[in-house]
Amino acid sequence: MEGEVVYLFIYSVGTNLNREQIKGLLKNPEDFSKYEYTKPTPEEMATFSTPYIFNLKDETLKLKDSSFKFKVQASIYETGTFSIRIRHPFTDADTGLLAKLAFDKEVNDLVKGIALKARSIVERNLSKVKNIKPAERSETYMLYYIKGEKRDILKKNEKVIIGLLIDEPDPNELDPSYIDEVAKKQISYNSSDVFYVGWEAAVMIDNVSSYEHELIITEIANVQLLQLMIFHEEVSKKIKESDKLISEISAGRKGRSELKKLNYTLSEFYDSTRDMTTSVNDTISGFGEWYLLRLYSLFDDVLKISPIRKSIESDLGIIDKRRDFVSDEIRSSQSDLLEWIIVVLIIIEVVLEIGYLLK
């Protein structure tokens, strides 16, 4: 077998970026346009927005009697997310090499070390053009490309491939019905190729000369997953914080001045989160080719991207209603204060009138 293993390490810097901030950020930009899309389509394919891809320094790792040379890339998105791609091509390899690259702890630890080094380079350069707030949460994913005919590869290696999809080093122990269920998450363009999508990894079997478009789709799905998971955590946290503060205000433990602060923070959070989720959602706009769109839909289904998006929309709706409630409370408080001022002014006027009459 021959092909390539691609490790994807996805990180977030907590803020949107623009193309001018990314362009020229690092040396050796990749010319994505040279990767011709090989699948014919009945209509002209609309170009979708691609990230800026930079080639970093290759890394060579030695383990005992083995040596691995990795190509390292940084793929940076305007959503404030970036992927470190660590790629290892192989030729005439047996399944033992695939298993070593996928499951060997020493290899994986060394690869993680390369990713952290590359992450530091990207974040250090991004911090020069914008204030960033790197998130603690990150995502990892694997893409295995195997060159060949689907029928020939699967005949000998189907269980191995299923093991790669679910990060299982001993697939022979898996229940046949479970194998069938995992194998259902696939898409084929013709009878000779297949693309499997799993929670831990994806496997592509095809005879194409390059698969950079499929890699972009794989990456975009994981970029969206990370960003939406971060947003989901932040929105849930904001709801709990506002609940607590409103309770304290109602109980008299916090002053009414806190309402204005809460209204401002809720409005700012709602607007910024809405802008960022829109930006994340727009990453997939422009897929004018049915195969790529279907491939993205398969990732959406397996990674549960749409349910997370819907949950965020629902929580943002709660924050919007809470913002309206706080605004009403502020208006009510101001109205009450105005009424008291009017009452006090009337009393003062009456007292002054009585004083005038008594003279």
C-alpha positions in Angstrom: 0.0 0.0 0.0 0.9 3.6 -0.4 -0.6 6.8 0.7 -0.4 9.3 3.5 -1.2 9.8 7.2 -2.3 13.3 8.2 -2.5 14.3 11.9 -4.7 17.4 12.4 -4.3 19.4 15.6 -7.0 22.2 15.8 -6.6 25.3 18.0 -8.5 28.5 18.6 -7.1 32.0 19.3 -10.4 33.4 20.5 -10.9 36.2 18.0 -11.8 36.7 14.3 -9.0 37.5 11.9 -9.0 39.2 8.5 -7.1 38.1 5.4 -4.6 40.9 5.6 -3.6 39.9 9.1 -3.1 36.3 7.9 -1.5 37.0 4.5 2.3 37.0 4.9 2.1 35.9 8.5 4.5 33.1 7.9 7.0 32.1 5.3 6.5 29.5 2.5 2.8 29.9 1.7 1.2 26.9 0.0 -0.2 27.5 -3.5 -3.5 25.8 -3.1 -4.6 26.6 -6.6 -2.1 24.1 -8.0 -4.2 21.2 -6.6 -6.6 20.6 -9.4 -10.0 19.3 -8.4 -10.1 15.9 -10.3 -13.8 15.0 -10.0 -15.8 16.2 -13.0 -19.0 18.1 -12.2 -22.0 19.0 -14.5 -21.7 22.7 -13.5 -18.8 25.0 -12.9 -17.6 24.5 -9.4 -17.9 27.6 -7.2 -14.7 28.4 -5.4 -15.1 28.2 -1.7 -13.1 30.3 0.7 -9.9 28.4 1.7 -7.6 29.1 4.6 -4.1 30.4 4.3 -1.7 27.4 4.3 1.9 27.8 5.2 4.7 25.1 5.0 6.7 25.0 8.2 10.0 23.3 8.7 10.0 19.5 8.0 10.7 17.4 11.1 12.5 14.0 11.3 11.9 11.7 14.2 14.0 8.7 15.1 12.6 5.9 17.2 14.9 3.0 17.9 15.6 1.6 14.4 12.8 3.6 12.7 13.0 7.1 11.2 10.0 9.2 10.3 10.0 12.4 8.2 7.0 14.6 8.6 5.8 17.5 6.5 4.4 20.2 8.8 1.8 22.8 7.7 -0.2 25.5 9.4 -3.7 26.1 8.0 -5.2 29.4 9.4 -8.8 30.4 9.1 -10.4 33.8 9.4 -12.6 32.4 12.2 -9.6 32.6 14.5 -9.0 28.9 14.3 -5.9 27.2 12.9 -4.9 23.6 12.2 -1.4 22.2 12.5 -1.1 19.4 9.8 1.6 16.8 10.3 1.8 14.6 7.3 3.7 11.4 6.7 3.6 9.8 3.2 4.3 6.1 2.8 5.0 3.8 -0.1 5.0 0.0 -0.2 3.9 -0.1 3.4 2.2 -2.9 5.2 -0.5 -2.5 7.8 2.1 -2.6 10.6 3.4 0.9 9.6 -0.2 2.3 9.6 -0.8 0.8 13.0 2.5 2.3 14.3 1.6 5.7 13.0 -1.9 5.5 14.4 -1.5 3.8 17.7 2.1 3.7 18.9 2.3 5.9 22.0 5.9 7.0 21.4 5.2 8.1 17.9 2.1 9.9 19.0 3.9 11.7 21.8 6.6 12.9 19.4 4.0 14.1 16.9 2.2 16.0 19.6 5.5 17.6 20.5 5.9 18.8 16.9 2.3 20.1 16.9 2.9 22.1 20.1 6.1 23.6 18.7 4.3 24.6 15.5 1.3 26.0 17.6 3.7 28.2 19.5 5.2 29.6 16.2 1.7 30.4 14.8 0.4 32.0 18.1 3.6 34.0 18.6 3.2 35.5 15.1 -0.6 36.1 15.4 0.0 38.0 18.7 2.1 40.5 16.7 -0.9 41.5 14.6 -3.8 41.1 17.0 -4.6 40.5 20.7 -5.4 36.8 21.0 -6.8 34.6 23.7 -5.8 31.0 23.0 -8.5 28.5 24.2 -7.5 25.7 26.4 -9.8 23.3 24.5 -8.4 21.8 21.2 -9.4 19.0 18.8 -7.4 16.3 17.2 -8.3 14.2 14.1 -6.6 11.8 11.7 -7.0 11.4 8.0 -5.6 8.3 6.3 -5.3 8.4 2.5 -4.7 5.0 0.9 -4.0 4.9 -2.8 -5.7 2.1 -4.8 -8.9 0.5 -5.8 -11.6 0.3 -3.1 -12.4 -3.4 -3.8 -8.7 -4.5 -3.6 -7.9 -2.5 -0.5 -11.0 -3.5 1.5 -10.7 -7.2 0.6 -7.6 -7.5 2.7 -7.8 -4.6 5.1 -11.5 -3.8 6.0 -11.1 -4.5 9.7 -7.9 -2.5 9.9 -9.7 0.5 8.3 -12.6 0.2 10.7 -10.0 0.2 13.6 -8.5 3.4 12.3 -11.9 5.1 12.2 -12.6 4.4 15.9 -9.0 4.4 17.2 -9.1 0.6 17.9 -5.8 -1.1 17.6 -7.3 -4.6 17.7 -10.3 -4.5 15.4 -10.5 -8.3 15.2 -12.3 -8.2 18.6 -15.1 -6.0 17.3 -18.6 -7.3 16.9 -19.5 -7.7 13.2 -22.7 -5.7 13.6 -20.7 -2.8 15.1 -18.3 -3.0 12.1 -21.2 -2.8 9.8 -22.6 0.3 11.6 -19.3 2.1 11.5 -18.8 1.2 7.8 -22.2 2.8 6.9 -20.7 6.3 7.3 -19.2 6.5 3.9 -19.5 8.2 0.5 -18.3 7.1 -2.9 -18.0 9.1 -6.1 -17.7 6.0 -8.3 -17.3 2.3 -7.9 -13.5 2.5 -7.3 -13.3 4.9 -4.4 -14.7 5.4 -0.9 -14.4 7.9 1.9 -15.2 6.7 5.4 -15.9 9.2 8.3 -15.5 8.2 11.9 -15.4 10.1 15.2 -11.7 9.7 15.6 -10.5 9.6 12.0 -11.4 9.4 8.3 -10.1 7.0 5.7 -10.0 7.8 2.0 -9.3 5.1 -0.6 -8.9 6.4 -4.2 -6.4 6.7 -7.1 -6.3 10.5 -7.2 -3.0 12.4 -7.5 -4.0 14.8 -4.7 -6.8 15.0 -2.2 -6.3 18.5 -0.9 -10.0 19.5 -1.3 -11.1 16.5 0.7 -8.5 17.4 3.4 -9.9 20.9 3.5 -13.5 19.6 4.1 -12.2 17.3 6.8 -10.4 20.2 8.4 -13.3 22.6 8.1 -15.6 20.2 9.9 -13.2 19.8 12.8 -12.6 23.6 12.9 -16.3 24.1 13.2 -16.6 21.4 15.9 -14.0 23.0 18.0 -15.3 26.6 17.7 -18.9 25.5 18.3 -17.9 23.5 21.4 -16.1 26.5 22.8 -19.1 28.8 22.1 -21.5 26.2 23.7 -19.4 26.2 26.9 -19.2 30.0 26.9 -22.9 30.6 26.3 -23.9 28.0 29.0 -21.5 29.7 31.4 -22.9 33.2 30.6 -26.5 31.9 31.3 -25.5 30.6 34.7 -23.7 33.8 35.6 -26.6 36.0 34.6 -29.0 33.7 36.6 -26.9 34.1 39.7 -26.6 37.9 39.3 -30.3 38.4 38.7 -31.1 36.3 41.8 -28.7 38.4 43.9 -30.3 41.7 42.6 -33.8 40.4 43.3 -32.7 39.4 46.9 -31.2 42.8 47.5 -27.6 41.5 47.7 -26.6 43.5 44.7 -27.5 47.1 43.8 -29.7 48.1 40.9 -26.5 49.6 39.3 -25.5 46.0 38.6 -28.5 45.7 36.2 -26.9 48.2 33.8 -23.6 46.4 33.9 -25.4 43.1 33.3 -27.4 44.6 30.4 -24.2 45.8 28.8 -22.3 42.5 29.2 -25.2 40.4 27.9 -25.6 42.7 24.9 -21.9 42.7 24.1 -21.6 38.9 24.6 -24.7 38.2 22.5 -23.5 40.4 19.6 -20.0 39.1 19.6 -21.0 35.4 19.9 -23.6 35.9 17.1 -21.0 37.4 14.8 -18.5 34.6 15.5 -21.0 31.8 15.0 -22.1 33.4 11.8 -18.5 33.5 10.7 -18.0 29.8 11.6 -21.2 28.9 9.8 -20.2 30.9 6.7 -17.0 28.7 6.4 -19.0 26.2 4.5 -20.7 28.7 2.1 -19.7 28.4 -1.5 -19.6 24.6 -1.8 -20.7 24.5 -5.4 -19.9 20.9 -6.0 -22.3 18.2 -4.9 -19.7 15.6 -3.8 -17.9 18.1 -1.5 -21.2 19.2 0.0 -22.3 15.6 0.6 -18.9 14.9 2.2 -19.3 17.8 4.5 -22.8 16.6 5.4 -21.4 13.2 6.3 -18.9 14.9 8.7 -21.8 17.0 10.0 -23.8 13.8 10.8 -20.9 11.9 12.4 -19.4 14.8 14.5 -22.9 16.1 15.4 -22.1 19.6 14.3 -25.7 20.7 13.6 -27.1 19.6 17.0 -24.4 21.7 18.7 -25.2 24.6 16.4 -28.9 24.3 17.3 -28.2 24.2 21.0 -26.1 27.4 20.7 -28.9 29.1 18.8 -31.4 28.0 21.6 -29.1 29.3 24.3 -28.5 32.6 22.5 -32.3 32.9 22.3 -32.3 32.6 26.1 -29.6 35.3 26.5 -31.6 37.5 24.1 -34.7 37.1 26.3 -32.7 37.7 29.4 -31.3 40.9 27.9 -34.9 42.0 27.1 -35.9 41.2 30.7 -33.0 43.2 32.2 -33.7 46.1 29.8 -37.4 46.1 31.0 -36.2 46.0 34.6 -33.9 49.0 34.0 -36.8 50.9 32.4 -39.1 50.0 35.2 -36.5 51.1 37.8 -36.0 54.4 36.0 -39.8 54.8 35.8 -40.2 54.2 39.5 -37.4 56.6 40.3 -39.0 59.2 38.1 -42.3 58.7 39.9 -40.6 59.2 43.3 -38.9 62.4 42.0 -42.3 63.7 40.9 -43.8 62.8 44.3 -41.0 64.5 46.1 -41.3 67.6 43.9 -45.0 67.8 44.6 -44.5 67.5 48.3 -41.8 70.2 48.2 -44.2 72.4 46.2 -47.0 71.8 48.7 -44.7 72.6 51.7 -43.5 75.8 50.0 -47.2 76.8 49.2 -48.2 76.2 52.8 -45.2 78.1 54.1 -46.1 81.0 51.9 -49.8 81.0 53.1 -48.7 80.9 56.8 -46.6 84.1 56.5 
